Amino acid sequence: MVAQVFESERPWTYTDLAGLPDDGNRYEILQGELIASPSPSPTHQRALVRLSLALEEAVNRSKFGTMFVAPVDVRFSDNNVVEPDIFVVSVDQYSQVHDQRLDGAPAFVIEIVSPSSVKSDRQRKATLYMENGVREYWIVEPDQQRILVHVAGEQGPRIVIDGSLESVVVPSFSVQLSDIFAPLLTSFN
């Protein structure tokens, strides 16, 4: 399944997004375009769980802030509203957290690529995140078994294909790529 872009005579807004039905799709607005993504795959969700468990532990241990897992809206503007797979808000950003969303840039974002989100995660979201103040952005690619790392102030992404990866923003957060991309230990047959 692929992401679906909805045409409109005017740019989509956060108000429009809030009025959509809860139909199991993940809706985001990028530069005024409404994009619906299908439910994530088991591979995507396995990486999400492994990363979120390790990140939650590091965030709590360091008292850096709070971690969130999708679906939680991050509103950069009325025409740019996304739902990162995982993000962290530092303690000094707590005033940006509201009942329904985060207004502004999280300190750290992780997106796990699905076949429907490759172009969006690598290009459009990378630009959006870096231009709006995200300090670190990981693009996790389970099918390629690699992580692309964008850090504010650095040119382009660094590609990590093995070994360990440590966050430059979240203290004590590091992962072994082999742990993140390890296959299921048992079969569902």
ROKELUM-809081 format. One line per field, with one value per residue: x, y, z of N, C-alpha, C in turn. Coordinates in pm, 1 decimal. Example, Ala and Ser with C-alpha at 12.3 -4.5 7.8 and 13.67 -1.06 7.14 Angstrom:
BEGIN
nX c(1319.0|1285.0)
nY c(-569.0|-225.0)
nZ c(780.0|708.0)
caX c(1230.0|1367.0)
caY c(-450.0|-106.0)
caZ c(780.0|714.0)
cX c(1320.0|1290.0)
cY c(-330.0|3.0)
cZ c(780.0|787.0)
END
This chain:
BEGIN
nX c(84.5|39.2|113.1|-146.8|-220.5|-428.8|-609.1|-680.3|-852.2|-750.4|-488.6|-451.2|-533.5|-453.3|-696.8|-868.0|-757.0|-809.1|-1080.1|-1113.6|-1227.9|-1172.8|-1028.2|-842.4|-628.7|-320.5|-288.0|-127.5|-8.3|175.2|327.7|76.6|-48.2|-259.9|-183.0|-236.3|-146.7|-114.5|-179.2|104.3|361.0|433.4|715.3|793.5|661.9|787.9|1051.1|984.5|891.1|1121.6|1305.2|1164.1|1143.8|1414.5|1476.4|1294.6|1388.3|1645.1|1574.6|1429.8|1626.6|1821.0|1674.8|1600.4|1368.5|1054.3|923.7|736.2|508.6|374.3|20.8|66.0|15.3|242.1|275.3|406.3|332.5|22.2|-9.4|168.2|175.5|264.2|300.2|526.6|693.7|827.2|912.5|1100.6|1061.2|1235.5|1291.9|1287.9|1111.5|853.5|638.9|541.8|384.3|57.9|-290.7|-381.8|-164.1|180.1|326.7|553.3|906.5|1017.4|1290.7|1423.5|1372.9|1239.4|1177.1|1036.1|1088.5|846.5|736.1|553.2|632.7|892.7|1004.9|888.6|979.4|1260.9|1311.3|1110.4|1020.0|1266.7|1374.6|1173.6|1190.2|1461.0|1469.9|1296.2|1392.5|1436.7|1666.6|1795.0|1747.2|1646.3|1628.4|1497.1|1553.8|1424.3|1413.8|1649.5|1823.3|1952.0|2035.0|1968.4|2112.6|2036.3|2170.7|2130.2|2292.2|2484.5|2604.1|2396.9|2281.7|2424.3|2510.4|2441.4|2531.4|2602.6|2705.5|2706.3|2492.3|2482.7|2292.8|2327.8|2186.6|2001.3|2092.6|2281.4|2144.3|2171.5|2194.8|2224.4|2254.6|2212.8|2043.7|1811.5|1729.9|1701.8|1565.0|1237.7|1225.9|1073.6|837.9|518.1|370.5)
nY c(-117.9|229.6|570.7|811.7|1107.7|1379.9|1581.3|1932.0|2244.0|2444.4|2502.6|2242.9|2257.4|2265.1|2272.2|2153.5|1898.2|1814.8|1770.1|1534.7|1192.5|921.9|676.9|475.6|534.1|718.2|1053.6|1335.9|1670.6|1817.3|2094.4|2202.4|1990.8|1713.2|1402.4|1061.1|774.2|420.0|159.6|65.3|-183.7|-515.2|-535.5|-267.5|-194.3|-363.9|-259.3|-6.3|-61.5|-172.9|42.8|244.3|141.4|134.4|406.4|531.1|436.5|560.7|834.4|862.0|784.8|984.6|1206.0|1382.7|1463.1|1401.4|1120.2|1050.9|845.9|777.7|780.4|1118.4|1453.1|1682.4|2011.4|2233.2|2450.6|2592.1|2464.0|2255.2|1970.9|1691.9|1340.2|1205.8|887.4|838.0|1068.7|1309.2|1541.5|1793.2|1891.0|2171.4|2233.0|2178.1|2359.0|2370.3|2152.0|2044.3|1957.9|1821.5|1812.3|1880.0|2192.4|2318.3|2233.9|1911.5|1796.2|1566.7|1328.7|1028.9|853.5|571.3|406.8|313.1|130.5|306.2|554.9|633.1|837.4|1070.9|1065.6|1070.9|1301.7|1528.2|1542.9|1542.8|1788.0|1962.1|1908.7|1980.1|2247.8|2361.4|2340.5|2089.7|1904.4|1660.1|1393.3|1076.3|845.8|549.8|256.3|-32.4|-233.9|-190.5|-213.6|-0.6|324.5|658.9|957.3|1276.9|1575.4|1884.7|2161.3|2012.3|1894.1|1725.5|1375.5|1128.5|794.6|498.6|168.0|-54.0|-183.7|30.2|307.6|630.3|884.1|1234.8|1420.0|1321.1|1230.7|943.3|770.5|504.9|261.3|-75.0|-162.9|-422.4|-524.5|-372.9|-443.9|-717.0|-1034.9|-1181.0|-1404.8|-1631.3|-1817.3|-1737.0|-1939.4)
nZ c(0.0|-62.7|30.9|24.9|-144.0|-98.2|-309.7|-319.0|-343.3|-196.8|45.2|288.6|637.4|992.5|1128.9|941.5|943.9|1206.3|1185.2|1046.1|1003.8|1237.7|1098.7|1093.4|932.6|903.8|919.3|781.6|729.5|484.5|375.0|314.7|183.1|219.4|346.9|355.6|526.4|513.7|761.0|960.5|890.2|1030.3|1054.3|1067.8|1307.0|1490.0|1493.1|1589.5|1851.7|1972.8|1952.3|2091.7|2352.0|2435.7|2409.0|2583.9|2829.5|2837.1|2827.3|3066.0|3255.4|3221.0|3275.9|3077.6|2939.8|2790.0|2619.6|2324.4|2138.6|1818.3|1766.8|1775.5|1721.1|1572.2|1537.5|1321.3|1175.8|1058.1|816.7|816.7|964.5|1138.4|1224.0|1390.2|1422.5|1664.5|1917.4|2110.5|2367.1|2521.1|2865.9|2885.6|2684.6|2756.7|2772.3|2516.3|2478.2|2440.4|2502.9|2269.0|2096.0|1998.2|1977.1|1762.0|1729.3|1818.6|2027.1|1942.8|1688.0|1555.3|1264.5|1118.3|830.9|597.8|308.9|190.7|279.8|217.5|40.4|147.3|420.6|391.3|237.5|227.8|499.0|632.2|550.1|649.4|929.2|992.1|911.9|1092.4|1350.0|1477.6|1655.7|1619.0|1393.4|1316.5|1056.2|1019.1|849.1|807.5|603.6|461.6|663.6|804.0|940.4|885.3|982.7|1075.4|1191.2|1347.6|1205.4|1079.3|762.1|542.5|571.7|791.9|734.1|894.2|918.3|1065.8|1389.9|1678.9|1758.2|1875.3|2026.3|1973.0|2102.8|2299.9|2612.3|2696.0|2523.5|2319.9|2060.8|1942.6|1614.4|1523.4|1719.7|1685.0|1428.6|1439.6|1356.0|1419.4|1693.2|1715.1|1523.3|1378.9|1281.1)
caX c(0.0|115.2|49.3|-238.8|-225.0|-562.6|-609.5|-770.0|-840.0|-676.8|-402.8|-510.9|-490.2|-468.6|-840.1|-920.2|-704.6|-881.0|-1215.7|-1117.7|-1272.5|-1071.9|-1055.0|-730.0|-516.6|-238.6|-295.7|-31.2|-12.7|307.4|316.7|-62.6|-102.5|-302.6|-127.1|-284.6|-60.2|-179.0|-124.1|241.4|384.9|492.7|857.7|794.5|621.6|892.0|1157.3|929.8|889.3|1259.8|1362.7|1094.8|1181.6|1550.1|1473.5|1223.0|1481.0|1748.5|1512.9|1400.2|1751.7|1890.8|1579.1|1610.1|1238.0|948.1|914.6|602.4|498.6|257.2|-14.6|62.0|43.2|343.5|234.8|507.7|251.5|-111.4|-1.6|270.1|141.0|310.4|292.6|647.7|678.5|875.5|983.7|1132.9|1054.9|1321.2|1223.7|1266.8|1009.1|723.6|532.9|493.9|296.8|-81.4|-376.6|-399.0|-50.0|299.6|347.4|695.5|997.7|1073.0|1436.9|1473.0|1266.3|1269.1|1076.9|1068.3|1043.9|761.7|739.6|470.6|682.5|1035.7|1035.8|847.0|1066.5|1398.4|1326.0|1022.2|1023.5|1402.2|1383.6|1082.8|1244.3|1585.2|1440.6|1210.6|1456.7|1464.5|1812.6|1844.3|1642.3|1688.6|1542.0|1526.2|1513.0|1434.3|1443.0|1790.8|1895.2|2039.7|1974.0|2022.2|2111.7|2050.0|2196.2|2126.8|2422.9|2571.7|2565.6|2344.7|2273.3|2527.4|2446.0|2497.3|2486.5|2629.0|2762.0|2616.3|2462.1|2453.9|2232.1|2403.9|2093.4|1945.7|2203.0|2285.4|2065.9|2245.5|2136.5|2297.7|2170.0|2175.3|1928.7|1693.7|1687.3|1700.7|1437.0|1160.2|1290.9|982.6|748.4|376.1|303.7)
caY c(0.0|353.5|688.3|877.9|1252.9|1428.8|1709.7|2031.2|2373.8|2532.4|2422.0|2182.1|2320.7|2186.0|2264.7|2049.3|1770.3|1779.7|1729.9|1408.3|1078.1|826.3|562.8|382.9|589.6|820.9|1173.1|1442.4|1779.2|1865.5|2209.0|2217.8|1869.2|1609.7|1273.0|950.5|656.4|299.2|105.3|17.8|-328.2|-575.6|-500.0|-128.6|-191.6|-429.7|-159.5|99.1|-107.1|-186.8|176.3|320.9|88.9|182.3|551.9|564.3|411.7|664.6|963.0|859.7|778.0|1112.7|1312.0|1476.4|1514.4|1303.5|1056.6|1025.8|752.3|806.8|903.7|1248.1|1556.7|1785.7|2120.9|2335.7|2562.9|2544.7|2382.0|2151.2|1894.5|1555.2|1244.4|1122.5|758.7|858.4|1195.0|1346.3|1681.7|1818.3|1955.0|2313.5|2245.7|2131.8|2456.7|2347.7|2035.2|2076.5|1839.2|1751.3|1820.2|1956.7|2306.3|2344.8|2123.6|1827.1|1794.4|1446.1|1260.8|905.2|803.7|438.1|407.7|210.2|150.3|420.9|681.1|650.7|969.8|1172.5|1064.9|1107.3|1432.8|1635.5|1555.8|1581.2|1933.1|2025.4|1897.1|2055.5|2391.1|2408.6|2334.3|1957.5|1897.8|1532.8|1318.9|944.9|778.8|408.0|182.7|-174.9|-317.8|-169.9|-234.1|113.1|444.1|785.5|1048.8|1420.9|1653.4|2028.1|2222.8|1925.3|1880.2|1596.5|1268.6|1025.7|664.6|399.5|37.0|-158.9|-136.1|103.7|446.0|708.1|1014.2|1351.9|1507.9|1255.5|1169.1|799.1|689.5|440.0|133.9|-163.6|-183.9|-564.3|-545.1|-307.9|-512.9|-862.2|-1096.0|-1243.5|-1526.9|-1743.9|-1803.7|-1733.0|-2049.8)
caZ c(0.0|-70.6|88.6|-66.8|-133.5|-129.4|-379.8|-263.4|-409.1|-105.0|133.2|407.1|762.0|1113.8|1156.8|852.6|992.5|1329.5|1151.4|972.2|1084.1|1285.0|1012.3|1094.3|857.8|969.0|836.4|806.3|631.8|446.0|284.1|275.9|121.8|312.3|310.4|438.6|518.6|565.4|885.4|944.0|880.8|1149.8|1061.0|1115.7|1447.5|1569.7|1510.8|1674.4|1991.4|2020.1|1969.1|2195.3|2484.3|2467.0|2422.4|2708.2|2940.2|2835.9|2861.0|3209.9|3330.0|3211.7|3309.3|2966.0|2900.2|2775.4|2489.2|2272.8|2027.0|1734.6|1698.4|1843.1|1621.8|1590.8|1449.2|1296.0|1129.5|1025.5|695.7|834.8|1084.0|1117.5|1334.3|1390.7|1490.7|1801.3|1936.7|2248.1|2403.6|2637.3|2978.7|2857.4|2581.1|2806.3|2746.3|2379.7|2478.2|2468.8|2511.4|2142.9|2004.4|2032.2|1887.8|1743.0|1701.3|1924.7|2028.2|1876.8|1614.7|1482.6|1170.4|1068.6|692.8|538.2|164.1|152.2|335.2|191.6|-15.2|243.4|538.0|354.0|176.2|275.1|644.7|673.1|530.6|745.3|1064.4|1008.8|897.4|1201.7|1480.4|1533.7|1673.2|1566.8|1324.5|1268.4|959.8|1036.7|730.0|840.6|487.0|427.1|789.7|825.9|996.9|837.4|1096.4|1049.4|1311.6|1318.6|1185.3|999.8|621.9|498.5|671.9|809.5|718.6|986.4|870.4|1164.8|1516.3|1766.6|1723.5|1995.4|2002.1|2016.0|2174.2|2418.9|2687.2|2722.8|2430.7|2212.5|2020.2|1852.9|1497.9|1515.6|1808.2|1626.2|1306.3|1460.2|1317.4|1526.3|1740.2|1695.6|1409.2|1410.8|1210.7)
cX c(89.1|38.7|-37.0|-236.5|-363.1|-552.7|-711.0|-748.3|-767.3|-589.1|-481.8|-452.0|-507.4|-616.5|-905.8|-880.9|-782.6|-1022.9|-1226.9|-1162.7|-1155.0|-1097.6|-938.9|-611.2|-443.3|-235.8|-191.7|-52.2|130.4|289.3|175.9|-125.4|-140.0|-252.7|-178.9|-193.3|-134.2|-115.7|15.8|250.8|436.3|642.9|875.2|766.2|723.3|1007.1|1110.2|933.6|1031.3|1323.9|1296.2|1127.0|1318.6|1551.1|1404.5|1314.0|1587.1|1692.5|1483.2|1526.9|1821.6|1804.2|1579.8|1476.3|1135.8|945.8|767.5|612.2|369.4|138.1|-23.7|100.1|156.5|310.7|347.1|440.6|114.0|-111.2|105.7|247.7|177.1|287.5|417.9|621.3|715.2|936.8|1001.7|1126.5|1142.7|1243.4|1193.9|1163.1|869.0|610.3|475.2|393.4|156.9|-162.9|-377.0|-273.9|71.0|307.7|495.3|775.1|1032.9|1225.6|1491.3|1355.2|1321.0|1150.2|1125.2|1004.9|958.6|770.8|660.5|529.4|828.2|1068.2|1003.9|943.4|1207.0|1411.8|1240.2|1029.1|1162.1|1419.4|1297.3|1142.4|1367.8|1560.7|1361.2|1267.3|1471.2|1616.0|1873.5|1726.2|1702.2|1583.6|1582.0|1468.4|1529.4|1469.1|1589.2|1883.2|2001.2|1960.5|2045.8|2005.8|2135.2|2070.9|2199.7|2269.2|2520.6|2516.2|2517.0|2342.1|2399.7|2453.5|2517.5|2441.2|2517.9|2688.1|2659.2|2601.2|2420.0|2395.7|2326.5|2317.3|2043.9|2058.8|2178.5|2195.0|2155.9|2179.5|2237.6|2206.9|2125.8|2056.8|1800.5|1639.4|1685.2|1564.9|1363.8|1227.8|1204.5|891.8|603.6|300.5|241.8)
cY c(124.3|465.2|754.5|1027.5|1297.1|1567.2|1803.3|2162.8|2474.9|2445.2|2366.3|2249.8|2224.2|2169.7|2158.0|1911.1|1723.0|1731.8|1598.8|1293.4|991.7|695.4|463.8|429.7|693.1|939.8|1274.9|1549.2|1825.1|1972.5|2222.1|2098.0|1769.0|1475.2|1169.4|831.7|536.4|255.4|51.6|-134.7|-383.7|-541.9|-359.2|-124.8|-258.8|-332.9|-47.7|59.6|-114.5|-50.8|252.0|270.6|139.5|332.6|595.0|545.5|521.7|800.2|969.6|862.6|915.0|1230.5|1423.2|1540.4|1402.7|1250.6|1035.1|928.5|783.8|723.2|1023.8|1352.1|1647.1|1893.4|2223.4|2464.8|2506.1|2451.7|2274.4|2082.7|1748.7|1470.8|1158.1|990.9|771.1|997.7|1223.3|1497.0|1698.2|1893.8|2101.7|2338.0|2208.5|2229.9|2442.1|2232.7|2077.1|1948.1|1756.3|1742.8|1882.0|2069.8|2335.1|2216.4|2042.9|1835.4|1682.2|1374.3|1133.9|874.1|668.0|426.8|286.0|230.7|273.6|555.3|712.5|791.8|1080.4|1180.6|1113.4|1250.9|1539.1|1653.2|1594.6|1732.3|2006.3|2023.8|1985.0|2206.2|2447.5|2382.8|2199.6|1944.1|1769.3|1453.6|1190.1|891.4|631.7|332.9|32.6|-263.6|-307.8|-199.8|-125.5|228.1|565.5|886.0|1191.6|1489.8|1800.7|2082.0|2138.5|1914.9|1739.3|1489.7|1182.8|892.6|563.3|263.3|-77.4|-97.7|-65.1|246.9|516.8|842.8|1125.2|1445.7|1446.0|1184.4|1020.3|714.3|637.2|305.6|56.5|-189.5|-329.0|-595.2|-487.6|-389.2|-664.6|-918.6|-1147.8|-1374.5|-1649.6|-1715.5|-1799.1|-1846.9|-2148.2)
cZ c(0.0|-3.3|-17.2|-38.9|-178.5|-191.6|-314.3|-337.8|-321.9|-16.6|252.2|530.4|879.3|1150.8|1069.8|903.6|1114.6|1300.7|1076.1|1062.7|1128.6|1211.6|1003.9|1013.5|942.6|874.7|880.3|699.9|608.8|340.1|228.0|207.6|229.6|260.6|409.4|417.2|574.7|697.0|861.2|945.1|1013.5|1164.5|1115.4|1265.7|1538.7|1596.1|1603.0|1821.8|2046.6|2044.2|2083.0|2335.4|2526.7|2489.7|2551.0|2829.4|2948.8|2876.7|3010.7|3293.6|3333.2|3255.7|3203.9|2931.3|2896.9|2631.9|2453.4|2155.8|1952.4|1779.4|1792.9|1738.2|1667.8|1488.3|1441.2|1251.1|1097.5|904.9|701.7|968.9|1055.6|1241.9|1330.8|1463.6|1637.6|1807.4|2084.4|2261.5|2526.4|2744.4|2948.7|2746.7|2629.8|2779.6|2605.2|2371.8|2523.6|2470.1|2383.6|2056.6|2073.4|1931.2|1880.4|1732.7|1825.6|1919.9|1941.1|1812.3|1551.4|1393.1|1122.2|931.1|661.5|388.0|118.8|195.1|302.0|145.8|84.6|361.6|505.2|307.0|243.4|426.1|694.5|661.0|632.8|886.0|1084.4|998.8|1014.5|1340.7|1546.4|1540.6|1618.6|1511.3|1270.9|1172.7|962.0|917.3|754.7|720.4|444.4|546.3|810.6|886.0|939.3|950.7|1048.7|1184.1|1271.8|1307.6|1105.7|858.2|593.4|605.3|675.0|803.0|806.3|945.8|966.4|1290.8|1600.8|1717.4|1850.5|1956.0|2048.2|2099.7|2305.2|2492.8|2712.0|2633.1|2320.4|2184.8|1936.5|1734.0|1486.0|1607.1|1748.0|1508.9|1319.7|1420.0|1440.5|1564.9|1721.2|1578.8|1458.3|1345.1|1306.6)
END
